[in-house]
Amino acid sequence: MSPLNIYRIYGMNVETSFALPAPFANAGADISIIQGAVPNVLSAQFTTHTRLQFDGEKTLFKQALFGRFLLEKKGLITVDFPTTLTEPHAITATLGSGLGMMLHLRGNIPLHGIAIETHKGAIIILAESGCGKSTLATSLLLANINIFGDDIVALHQDSHGILNVHPSHRRFKLSPEQLEAMGIDTTQLSNTAPGINKFGWDIPLELMAKQALPIVKCIHLQPERLKCIQPKITPINQLESFTRLRKNVYRPRLIGAFKHEQQFFLLNQILQHQCKSYTMQLPEISQFTSYKEYGEVIASQLLTL
């Protein structure tokens, strides 16, 4: 049997027998992940065709590519992977459908995007798919900006009621073009899931944010690109901020599925009280000679905001 390790991911100490791309925790586990058989139904009130089942304390989730997951609020995740699933694909499933959903189940609603470290605190940059999040993440890494992680932005309130961003993990989902720009040989990498043209790459540990930081700015990426070399950053009012925040939740349908509307309203209220929100339109990357130059220009705007 493989030895158990405890990793620090999304502000949780996660114990598991398989390696995860994250730093080791310095305290005991509050989440355990085990591999085992997961039933088709939680109870008689559900049918085998129900993809997401929730009984108030546990949720059973079925995913065509990754198998079945049973999550319990108390801190246990049982994964039932197909026998054909590779280790890199199992990591993708664990970080998203396992731990990302555990955040939701416990009422710590995660957001979809990235977060960067500044001397004042953390700037969260949120986006729906297709808005340029991965391109921006690649560019900021090349500009030597420390990042909390890719895809899931994990938030927890501290003892003073301040929302902090917690480091996630080192596994980034990047396209072959983005990895080539960073000088990474993709022949040694695996795609993140079957049929997906993005590769999983573990960023250098020195480019990961090391500790939780309070949110000082919230940025929502716009899908439209600009024909100039500077991003356009625009303050938005509370109503627009609320609407955009809901869209930029990681798997937003889980709010309703887990009956966490109240938790989302509280998250929005705390965030709006704590920091200002903006939209940002990014320039076309074709206006620049390299991803690094692109990242440096955008970073200079963000760090002086």
C-alpha positions in Angstrom: 0.0 0.0 0.0 1.3 3.5 -0.9 2.2 5.8 2.0 -0.1 8.6 2.9 0.9 12.2 2.3 -0.8 15.4 3.5 -0.9 18.3 1.0 -2.0 21.9 1.5 -4.5 22.6 -1.3 -7.3 25.3 -1.4 -6.7 26.1 2.3 -7.4 22.4 3.3 -5.0 19.8 4.5 -5.6 16.8 2.2 -4.4 13.3 3.0 -4.1 10.8 0.1 -2.0 7.9 -1.1 -1.3 9.3 -4.5 1.0 12.2 -5.4 -0.6 15.6 -5.9 1.2 18.7 -7.3 1.1 20.8 -4.2 3.3 21.6 -1.1 3.1 19.3 1.9 1.0 20.5 4.8 2.6 21.2 8.2 -0.4 20.0 10.2 -2.9 17.1 10.3 -5.4 16.3 7.6 -9.0 17.6 7.6 -9.8 16.0 4.2 -9.0 12.3 3.3 -9.2 11.0 -0.2 -9.5 7.2 -0.7 -10.0 5.0 -3.8 -12.9 2.6 -3.5 -16.3 1.5 -4.8 -18.9 4.2 -5.1 -22.6 3.2 -5.5 -24.8 4.4 -8.2 -27.3 5.9 -5.8 -27.1 7.6 -2.4 -30.5 6.3 -1.4 -33.8 5.1 -2.7 -35.0 8.7 -3.4 -32.5 8.9 -6.4 -32.3 7.0 -9.6 -29.2 5.6 -11.3 -29.6 8.3 -14.0 -29.3 11.2 -11.6 -25.8 12.6 -12.2 -25.6 14.7 -9.1 -27.2 13.5 -5.9 -27.2 15.4 -2.6 -28.8 14.4 0.8 -27.7 17.4 2.9 -24.5 15.8 4.2 -23.2 13.8 1.3 -23.1 14.2 -2.5 -22.6 11.5 -5.2 -21.4 12.9 -8.5 -21.0 11.0 -11.8 -18.7 12.2 -14.5 -18.4 10.4 -17.9 -14.6 10.8 -18.2 -13.6 10.4 -14.6 -16.0 7.9 -12.9 -17.9 8.4 -9.6 -17.2 10.6 -6.6 -18.7 10.3 -3.1 -18.1 13.4 -1.0 -19.0 13.8 2.7 -19.0 17.1 4.5 -17.1 15.6 7.4 -14.1 15.4 5.2 -14.0 12.1 3.3 -13.8 11.8 -0.5 -14.1 8.4 -2.1 -13.1 8.2 -5.8 -14.1 5.4 -8.1 -12.0 5.9 -11.2 -12.3 3.8 -14.4 -9.5 1.3 -14.6 -8.4 2.9 -17.9 -7.9 6.4 -16.3 -4.3 7.5 -16.3 -2.6 9.1 -13.3 -2.5 12.7 -14.9 -6.2 12.5 -15.6 -6.9 11.2 -12.1 -5.1 14.3 -10.7 -7.3 16.6 -12.9 -10.4 14.8 -11.5 -9.2 15.0 -7.9 -8.3 18.7 -8.0 -11.6 19.7 -9.6 -14.4 17.2 -9.2 -13.0 16.1 -5.8 -11.6 19.0 -3.9 -13.3 21.8 -5.9 -16.6 20.2 -5.1 -15.7 19.7 -1.5 -15.3 23.5 -1.2 -18.8 23.9 -2.5 -20.2 21.2 -0.3 -18.8 22.9 2.8 -20.2 26.3 1.7 -16.8 27.8 0.8 -17.9 28.8 -2.7 -14.9 28.7 -5.1 -14.5 31.2 -8.0 -13.2 30.5 -11.5 -10.0 32.3 -12.4 -6.6 33.0 -11.1 -5.2 35.2 -8.3 -1.8 37.0 -8.2 0.3 38.1 -5.3 1.1 41.8 -4.7 2.8 43.6 -1.8 -0.7 44.8 -0.7 -2.5 41.5 -0.9 -4.1 39.3 -3.6 -5.8 40.4 -6.8 -8.3 37.9 -8.0 -8.9 37.8 -11.8 -12.1 35.9 -12.7 -13.4 34.8 -16.0 -15.7 32.5 -17.9 -14.2 30.0 -20.3 -12.7 31.6 -23.4 -11.9 35.0 -21.9 -8.1 34.6 -22.0 -7.4 33.3 -18.5 -4.8 30.8 -19.5 -3.1 33.2 -21.8 -3.0 35.7 -19.0 -1.7 33.2 -16.5 1.1 32.1 -18.9 2.1 35.7 -19.5 2.1 36.7 -15.8 4.3 33.7 -15.0 6.8 34.7 -17.6 6.7 38.2 -16.1 7.7 36.6 -12.7 4.4 37.3 -11.0 3.6 34.9 -8.2 0.3 33.1 -8.7 -2.0 31.3 -6.3 -3.0 28.6 -8.9 -5.0 28.0 -12.0 -8.8 27.6 -12.5 -10.0 27.5 -8.9 -9.8 30.5 -6.6 -10.3 29.2 -3.0 -11.5 31.8 -0.5 -11.8 31.4 3.3 -12.7 34.0 5.9 -10.1 34.5 8.7 -10.9 35.1 12.4 -11.4 38.9 11.6 -13.9 38.2 8.9 -11.5 39.1 6.1 -11.7 37.0 2.8 -8.3 35.5 2.0 -7.2 33.7 -1.1 -5.4 30.5 -0.4 -2.7 28.8 -2.6 -4.2 26.0 -4.7 -1.7 23.7 -6.5 1.1 23.8 -9.1 -0.8 22.1 -11.9 -1.7 24.5 -14.7 -3.8 23.7 -17.8 -2.0 25.2 -20.8 -2.2 24.9 -24.6 0.8 23.6 -26.7 1.3 27.2 -27.9 1.4 28.6 -24.4 3.9 25.9 -23.2 6.1 26.5 -26.3 6.2 30.2 -25.4 7.6 29.1 -22.0 10.1 26.8 -23.5 8.4 23.6 -22.2 8.7 20.3 -24.1 5.2 18.9 -24.3 6.4 15.5 -25.3 6.9 14.7 -21.7 3.5 15.9 -20.6 0.0 14.5 -20.6 -3.2 16.2 -21.6 -5.5 17.1 -18.7 -8.3 14.9 -19.7 -9.2 12.5 -22.5 -9.8 14.4 -25.8 -8.7 17.8 -24.3 -6.0 19.8 -26.1 -4.5 21.3 -22.9 -1.6 19.9 -21.1 -1.0 19.7 -17.3 2.3 21.4 -16.3 3.5 22.0 -12.8 4.8 25.5 -12.4 8.0 26.1 -10.5 7.5 26.2 -6.7 9.1 29.6 -6.5 6.3 31.1 -8.7 3.6 29.9 -6.4 2.2 32.2 -3.7 3.3 30.7 -0.4 0.6 31.9 2.0 -3.0 33.1 2.1 -3.5 36.9 1.5 -6.5 39.2 1.8 -8.2 40.2 -1.5 -7.5 43.8 -2.4 -9.0 43.9 -5.9 -11.5 41.9 -7.9 -11.1 41.9 -11.7 -13.6 40.3 -14.2 -12.2 39.6 -17.6 -14.1 40.7 -20.7 -14.1 38.4 -23.7 -13.5 41.2 -26.2 -9.9 42.1 -27.2 -8.4 45.5 -27.8 -6.3 46.6 -30.8 -4.0 48.6 -28.5 -1.2 47.6 -26.2 -2.7 48.6 -22.8 -5.5 46.7 -21.0 -8.7 48.7 -20.3 -9.6 48.5 -16.6 -13.0 49.9 -15.7 -14.6 50.2 -12.2 -18.1 48.6 -12.0 -21.0 49.2 -9.6 -22.3 46.7 -7.0 -25.1 45.3 -9.2 -22.8 44.6 -12.1 -20.3 43.1 -9.7 -22.9 40.8 -8.2 -24.0 39.6 -11.6 -20.5 39.0 -12.8 -19.5 37.2 -9.6 -22.3 34.7 -10.0 -21.2 33.9 -13.5 -17.6 33.5 -12.4 -18.2 31.0 -9.7 -16.5 27.7 -10.3 -19.3 25.4 -11.4 -22.1 27.9 -10.5 -24.9 25.4 -10.8 -23.6 23.8 -7.6 -24.9 26.8 -5.6 -28.5 25.8 -6.3 -27.8 22.1 -6.1 -26.3 22.4 -2.6 -28.8 25.1 -1.5 -26.1 27.6 -0.9 -27.8 30.8 -2.1 -27.4 32.4 1.3 -23.6 31.6 1.3 -23.2 33.2 -2.1 -25.0 36.4 -1.0 -22.8 36.6 2.0 -19.7 36.0 -0.1 -20.8 38.8 -2.4 -21.5 41.2 0.5 -18.2 40.6 2.2 -16.2 40.9 -1.1 -17.9 44.2 -2.1 -17.3 45.6 1.4 -13.6 44.5 1.3 -12.5 45.6 -2.2 -13.4 47.4 -5.4 -14.4 45.4 -8.5 -13.5 46.1 -12.1 -13.8 44.7 -15.6 -10.7 44.3 -17.7 -10.4 44.0 -21.5 -7.1 42.5 -22.6 -5.1 43.6 -25.7 -4.7 41.2 -28.6 -1.5 39.3 -27.8 -0.6 39.7 -31.5 0.3 43.3 -30.6 3.3 42.1 -28.6 6.6 40.4 -29.5 6.3 37.8 -26.7 4.1 36.4 -23.9 6.6 37.9 -21.4 6.2 41.4 -22.8 2.4 40.9 -22.8 2.6 39.8 -19.1 4.8 42.7 -18.1 2.5 45.3 -19.6 -0.6 43.9 -17.9 1.2 43.3 -14.6 2.4 46.9 -14.5 -1.3 48.1 -14.8 -2.5 45.6 -12.2 0.2 46.4 -9.6 -0.5 50.1 -9.7 -4.3 49.8 -9.6 
